[in-house]
Amino acid sequence: MSISRRGLLGASAVAAAGVGLAAVPASASVEKRRIKRGVLRVASFNIHYGAGVDNVFDLEHTAEIIESIDADVVGLQEVDRFFRPRSNWLDTPAVLAKMLGMHQAYGPNIDLDPLEPGRPRRQYGCAFLSRWPILESLNTRLPQYEGSEPRGLLEVVVDIQGRRLRLGNSHMQHTSDAEWQEQADAIAARLDRSAEPVVFLGDTNAVPTFPGMSTFTDRYDDVWAKVGVGDGLSAADTWRFDYVFVPKGSDVRSAWLMSTDVSDHLPLVTDFLLP
C-alpha cells in the first residue's frame, strides 16, 4: 500500500447495531418500506472471506450481520468460492444467498484450477446479494501490472419494481498508485456507458484525500461525504477505504457504519431515494 493512499486519519465514529439471523428473510418489512417511501438501502462490505478480526471462519456470523443490515442490495468483497481450506471449500456467495433468501451474482478475480480433477474451480473475488431480481451480471478484469493481484469490476442490473438500476462493485489494488489509477479509469469508462442510473461501491484501498479519488467524486456523490458523521473509518479502524457512490444530486437520507468484529472492515450502509 502506498502511503499517499493510506493517508492519516483520526478516530472512528461508528453506529452500533444489534444482530440476529431471522428464521425467514426480512423481505416483507423491506418491501413495505421501499414501496411507501421509494428509498433504496445499499451496503458495501469487505467480509474478509468470512473470518473475523480473530481470523476464525464463521460464515453464520457474517450472515447475521448482513441480515441485520436489512439492505436491498449488498456488495461484498474478499469472497471465496471453493477457494481454500480457510473457508471450508464453500461456495460462499451461494451459501450466504441461501441463508438470507437473496439473489446472488459472483465475479471471480482469482480463478485457479482445482486441486483434483472434477472439482470446482478455486475462485476469489466480489459478489452481490440482492432482495430484487438480478437481470444482468458481468465481471470485467481490470488493468493489472506484473506481479500484482488480479482485480475486477462486477456489474449487476437489478429490477426494483420495474425500475432498472446498475451497480458496480470492486476491490481495487493496493501497491501502485499508477496501477490504481488505470483501474479507476477503466471502472469509470465502463460505468459511463450504462443506460441505467449507476451506483458504484466497494473497497477502493484509497482514502478520500488521495488525488485519484476525483475519478469517482467528479462523477458521483460520495454518500459519506454528504451525510456521514465522523471520519468514516471502515478498515481496521484506521482508514476510510469503503465507499458507496450514487448519482450526482441524489437525495441521500443516511449513511452509517455498523460496529462488528465479523471482519477487519465495517459494513458501510446508506439509504437514498431511487434515481
N, C-alpha and C positions, 0 to 999 in steps of 0.2 A: 504494500500500500504506500503510495507516495504521500509525503507529509502534507502537500498542498491540498489534497482531497480529504485527508483526515481532519485537519483544522484543530482548533482548540475551543471547546465549548464548556459551559458551566454545568451545574447540577440539573438532574432530570426533574420534570414535573409530569407525573402520570396520574391517571384516574384509576382507582381500584375498581375491580369488578368481580362479582361472585361467579362461580362456575357450577355446573351440574348438567349432565347429559340427560336430556329429556328422553322418555320412553319412545316418543314419536317426534319427528321434526316439528319445530315451532312455526311451520309454514302458514298456519291459519292466522296467527296474530300478525305475521309479516305481511301477508296478502291484504288483510284488513287495513293495516296501517298505510300500505302503499296505495291502495285504491282510494282511500279517503284523502290523502294529502299529496299524492304524486311524488313522494320522497323515495329516493334510492339510497340504500345503505351498502357501501362498498368498503372492503378492507384489504390491506396488504399485510402479509405475514410470512416472514422467513422462519420456517419451522425447524431448522437445524436437523433435518431428516427425521424428526420425531423424538429427539433427545433433549432433555432439559439442560440447565446450566451445570448439572452434575454428570452430564454425558450418559445418563441412563435412558435407554429407549423405552418410551411409554406412549404408544400411539393413542390409547384411550384417553390419556390426559390431554394430548393435543386435540382430540376430537371434542372433549369437554370445553376447551377454550373456544374453539371455533363455533360450537353450538351456542355458547354464551354471547358471542358477538351478535348473533341474530341478524346476519347480513344477507342481502340478496345475492351478492357475488363476492367471493374471496379469492384473491390472487395469492398463491403460495410459491415460495422459493425454497431451494435446497430440498427437493423432493426425490426420494429414492423410488425406483421401480425395479424389483428383482435385482437390486444392485449389489448389496454386500451383507455379510452376517450382521453388521451393526444394526440393520433394520429388519432382521429375521427373514431376509429374502422376500419381503412382502411387496405386493403391488400397492404401494402406499396410497396413490390417488384413488384407486378403486375401492380400497378398504375404507378410507375416510368418506367417500361418497356414499357407500352403503350404510355406514354408521349414521350418517347425517341425513340421508334421504335426499341427496342433492345430485344434480347432473355434474359431470366432470369432463375436463379436457386436459391433456398432458402434452408437454413439449420436451423431449429429451435433448440435452445438450452434450452430455457424455453418453455414448452409445457403444457398448462393448459386446463382443462375442460371449456366449455363455461358456461357463467352465466345463460343461458336459454337453454333448450333442443332444438335441431335442429339448433342452431347457430354454426358457425365455431369454431374450437379450437383457443385458445388465445396463440399466439406464439411470441417469441423474439429471434433473432439470427443474422446470417450473410447471405449475398446474393451476387450473381454475376449478372452483366449486361454485355452482350456481343454483339458486332456487328456481330460476327460469330456464326454459329450454335453450340449449346451445345450438344455434343454426349452422354455424361455421366454425372451423378451428384450423389454424395454420401456425406452424413453428418455423421461423426463419433463422438460419445460422448467421451470427454477427461476425464482423471482421475480427480476425484472430492473428496475433503475432506468434512467431515461432516460440514454442515452449510454454505458452500461456494456456490457461484453461479455456475450453470451448464455451461460448456463451450464445444465447439465442433470444429471440423475441417471440413469445407465444401470444397469438391473437385469437380472440373469440368474438363472434357476434351473437348476442343474446336477444331473445324475443320477450319483451316486457309488455304484456297485454297488447300485442300487435305493434309495439314500437321497437325498432331495432337500435341497439347500442353496441359499438365496438369497444372492446377493452384489450389493451396490450399489457403484457407482464414480462419483466426481465430482471435478471440478476447480473449486473454488469461487472466488468473485470476490476481488479484492484492493484495492479502492479505498474501500469504505464499510463500516464496522462494522455499520450498521443493515441494509444490504442483505445482508451476510454472515449476519446472524442470521436474517433471513427465509428465506434459502436453507437454513440449518441446520434451522430449524423445519420447512420443507417436506420435507426429506430424512427427518427423524425421523418425521414424520407418515406418510409413505408406507411406510417400512420397519416401523413399528409395526403395520401391518395384515397383515404377512406371516404366512402359515400355516406357513412353514418357518423353521428357525433362520437367523439373518441374520449375515453378515459385511459390514461396511462399510469401504471403503478409498478411498484417493485422496490427492490434493494439496489440502489444505484451505486453503492460504495463511494458516495461523494457527499460532502456537506454543502449546505446552501451557498456558502461563500466561494466555493470552487467556481472559477470563471466559466467552465464548460456547462454548468447547470443552466446558463441562459439559453442553451439549445432547447430546453424544455419550458422554462419560465417565459420565454418570448412567445410561445405557442399556447400555453395552458396556464390555468391558475393552480398554484400550489395550495391545497386546502389548509395545510397547517399555517402557512404564511397569512392566509386570510382570516382564520378564526381560531387557530390553536392557541392554547395558553401555555406559556413557558417555552423552554428550549426544544422540546420535542425529541429528546434524546432516545432513540429507539434501539440502538445497537450497543450492547454491552454497557449500558448506562453511561455512554461516553460520546457517541456520535449520532447525528441525525442523518441516517443513510436511507431511511424508508419513506416513500412518498406516495401520495395519490394526486395526480394531476387531472383536472377536469376542464371542460371547455371554458374559454375566456368569458367572463361575465356571469358564470353560473351562480345560482343562489345557494351558497354553501351554508347549511344550518349549523353544523357542528363538526369538530374533528378532535379525536382523543386517542390516547394510548392506553391499552389495557395492561395493568400490572400483573405479571405472571412470571414464573420460573420455568415454564414449559419449553422455553427456547432461550438462546442468547440474544434474541431480538424480541421486541414487544409488538403486538399487532397494532397497526395504525388503522383507525376506523373513522369513516366520515358519512354524514347524511347530507344529501344535496338534492335539489329539485331536478327531475329529469330534464335534459336539454329539450 
